[in-house]
Amino acid sequence: MTRFNSDADDENAIFRDAMKGVKKIANDTITHDKRKPSDTSRSRKRQSLSIRERENHEFYFSDEFEPLLNEQGPMNYARHDVSKYEVKKLRRGVYVPDMFLDMHGMTQQEAKRELAAMLSACVKESVSCCCVMHGLGKHILKQKAPLWLAQHPAVMAFHQAPLEFGGDGALLVLIEIQDK
């Protein structure tokens, strides 16, 4: 133990010798101006508003709920109050989509968020038909997109898109527009 203390004392003595004649620097502290409170409160409001909007849109989509969808033939769905003729018009391509969502390369969470944002934009802008391009890939989004769409209250019907709008890798969605 004494040897350890003597080594530390030697090092301290060497350090003191090296620091002889060094003057202590006067520390000039620089204070930065704080942000204006109005800017931070505005950005916080924007952030909380966008978070609230995102949560409201994602509210409709559950990964646990699985609606009863037709497993045979092309993917299609119609709410109970929608005529089967509307689904037939979707299949034939009578409805032309005004808005498109390409989900290629997205994760499930990103796709769910973007789908919710597109549906809310369609309702807000009175777009009655849109196209959701989920792609084929590993069939993950191809399986999940119809389940999510069937849960949204604004979706009246959807059908596998005709070839000109994406074929097997896309869905045409018919959206209920409220009269203003």
C-alpha positions as CSV (number, residue, x, y, z in Angstrom):
1,M,0.0,0.0,0.0
2,T,2.8,2.4,0.8
3,R,4.3,1.8,-2.6
4,F,1.0,2.7,-4.3
5,N,0.7,5.9,-2.3
6,S,4.3,6.8,-3.1
7,D,3.7,6.3,-6.8
8,A,0.6,8.6,-6.6
9,D,2.7,11.2,-4.7
10,D,5.4,11.0,-7.3
11,E,2.8,11.6,-10.1
12,N,1.3,14.5,-8.2
13,A,4.7,16.0,-7.7
14,I,5.5,15.6,-11.4
15,F,2.2,17.2,-12.3
16,R,2.7,20.2,-9.9
17,D,6.2,20.7,-11.4
18,A,4.8,20.8,-14.9
19,M,2.1,23.3,-13.9
20,K,4.4,25.8,-12.3
21,G,3.9,29.3,-13.6
22,V,0.5,28.5,-15.2
23,K,-2.1,31.2,-14.5
24,K,-5.8,30.4,-13.9
25,I,-7.9,31.5,-16.8
26,A,-10.8,33.8,-16.1
27,N,-13.9,32.0,-17.3
28,D,-16.1,34.3,-19.4
29,T,-19.5,32.7,-19.5
30,I,-21.6,33.3,-22.6
31,T,-25.3,33.1,-22.2
32,H,-27.5,32.3,-25.2
33,D,-30.8,34.0,-25.8
34,K,-33.7,31.8,-25.0
35,R,-36.3,31.0,-27.7
36,K,-39.3,33.2,-27.7
37,P,-42.0,31.5,-25.7
38,S,-44.5,32.0,-28.5
39,D,-42.4,30.0,-30.9
40,T,-42.0,27.0,-28.6
41,S,-45.7,27.1,-27.6
42,R,-46.7,27.1,-31.3
43,S,-44.4,24.2,-32.2
44,R,-45.7,22.3,-29.2
45,K,-49.3,22.9,-30.2
46,R,-48.5,21.8,-33.8
47,Q,-46.7,18.6,-32.5
48,S,-49.6,17.8,-30.1
49,L,-52.2,18.4,-32.9
50,S,-50.4,16.2,-35.4
51,I,-50.0,13.5,-32.7
52,R,-53.7,13.7,-31.9
53,E,-54.7,13.6,-35.6
54,R,-52.4,10.6,-36.1
55,E,-53.9,8.8,-33.1
56,N,-57.5,9.6,-34.3
57,H,-56.8,8.1,-37.7
58,E,-55.1,5.0,-36.4
59,F,-58.0,4.5,-34.0
60,Y,-60.0,2.6,-36.6
61,F,-57.3,0.1,-37.5
62,S,-56.8,-2.9,-35.3
63,D,-54.5,-5.8,-36.1
64,E,-56.5,-8.2,-33.9
65,F,-59.9,-7.6,-35.6
66,E,-60.5,-9.7,-38.7
67,P,-63.7,-8.9,-40.6
68,L,-65.3,-11.6,-42.6
69,L,-64.0,-11.2,-46.2
70,N,-64.6,-13.3,-49.3
71,E,-61.6,-15.6,-49.5
72,Q,-62.4,-16.9,-53.0
73,G,-61.8,-14.9,-56.1
74,P,-60.6,-11.3,-56.2
75,M,-60.5,-9.4,-52.9
76,N,-63.7,-7.4,-52.4
77,Y,-65.8,-6.0,-49.6
78,A,-69.1,-4.0,-49.3
79,R,-70.7,-2.7,-46.2
80,H,-74.2,-4.1,-45.5
81,D,-75.9,-0.9,-46.7
82,V,-74.0,-0.7,-50.0
83,S,-75.4,-2.2,-53.2
84,K,-73.5,-5.1,-54.8
85,Y,-73.9,-3.1,-58.0
86,E,-71.4,-0.5,-56.6
87,V,-68.8,-3.3,-56.1
88,K,-69.4,-4.5,-59.7
89,K,-68.8,-0.9,-60.9
90,L,-65.5,-0.8,-58.9
91,R,-64.5,-4.2,-60.5
92,R,-65.2,-2.9,-64.0
93,G,-63.3,0.3,-63.5
94,V,-66.3,2.6,-63.8
95,Y,-65.0,4.6,-60.9
96,V,-61.7,6.3,-61.6
97,P,-59.6,7.0,-58.6
98,D,-58.8,10.6,-57.8
99,M,-56.2,9.8,-55.2
100,F,-53.5,7.2,-55.1
101,L,-51.4,5.7,-52.2
102,D,-48.3,3.7,-53.0
103,M,-47.4,1.5,-50.0
104,H,-44.4,-0.2,-51.6
105,G,-41.5,-0.5,-49.2
106,M,-43.4,0.7,-46.1
107,T,-43.6,-1.1,-42.8
108,Q,-46.9,-2.1,-41.4
109,Q,-47.0,0.9,-39.1
110,E,-46.1,3.3,-41.8
111,A,-48.6,1.8,-44.2
112,K,-51.4,2.0,-41.5
113,R,-50.6,5.6,-40.8
114,E,-50.4,6.6,-44.5
115,L,-53.7,4.7,-45.2
116,A,-55.4,6.6,-42.4
117,A,-54.1,9.9,-43.6
118,M,-55.2,9.2,-47.1
119,L,-58.7,8.2,-46.0
120,S,-59.1,11.4,-44.0
121,A,-57.8,13.5,-46.9
122,C,-60.4,11.8,-49.2
123,V,-63.2,12.6,-46.8
124,K,-61.9,16.1,-46.3
125,E,-61.5,16.8,-50.0
126,S,-64.7,14.9,-51.0
127,V,-62.9,12.3,-53.1
128,S,-65.2,9.3,-53.6
129,C,-62.8,6.8,-55.1
130,C,-59.1,6.2,-54.3
131,C,-56.5,3.5,-55.2
132,V,-54.4,1.8,-52.6
133,M,-51.3,0.1,-54.1
134,H,-50.0,-2.4,-51.6
135,G,-48.0,-4.5,-54.1
136,L,-47.4,-8.2,-53.9
137,G,-44.0,-8.7,-52.2
138,K,-44.4,-11.1,-49.3
139,H,-48.2,-10.6,-49.2
140,I,-48.0,-8.9,-45.8
141,L,-49.5,-5.5,-46.9
142,K,-51.7,-7.3,-49.4
143,Q,-53.3,-9.2,-46.5
144,K,-53.4,-6.3,-44.0
145,A,-54.7,-3.5,-46.2
146,P,-58.2,-5.1,-46.8
147,L,-58.5,-5.8,-43.1
148,W,-57.8,-2.2,-42.2
149,L,-60.0,-0.8,-44.9
150,A,-63.0,-2.9,-43.8
151,Q,-62.7,-1.3,-40.3
152,H,-62.9,2.3,-41.4
153,P,-66.4,3.8,-41.2
154,A,-65.9,6.0,-44.3
155,V,-65.1,3.0,-46.6
156,M,-68.2,1.8,-48.3
157,A,-66.6,-0.8,-50.5
158,F,-63.4,-1.9,-52.1
159,H,-62.4,-4.3,-54.9
160,Q,-59.2,-5.6,-56.4
161,A,-58.2,-3.0,-59.0
162,P,-58.5,-3.5,-62.7
163,L,-55.2,-3.9,-64.5
164,E,-54.9,-0.3,-65.5
165,F,-54.8,0.7,-61.8
166,G,-52.6,-2.1,-60.5
167,G,-54.4,-5.4,-60.8
168,D,-53.5,-7.9,-58.0
169,G,-51.3,-5.4,-56.3
170,A,-53.9,-2.7,-55.7
171,L,-57.4,-2.0,-54.4
172,L,-60.0,0.5,-55.6
173,V,-61.8,2.0,-52.6
174,L,-65.2,3.6,-52.6
175,I,-65.5,6.3,-49.9
176,E,-68.7,7.7,-48.4
177,I,-68.9,11.5,-48.8
178,Q,-71.0,13.5,-46.4
179,D,-73.2,16.2,-47.9
180,K,-72.1,19.6,-46.7
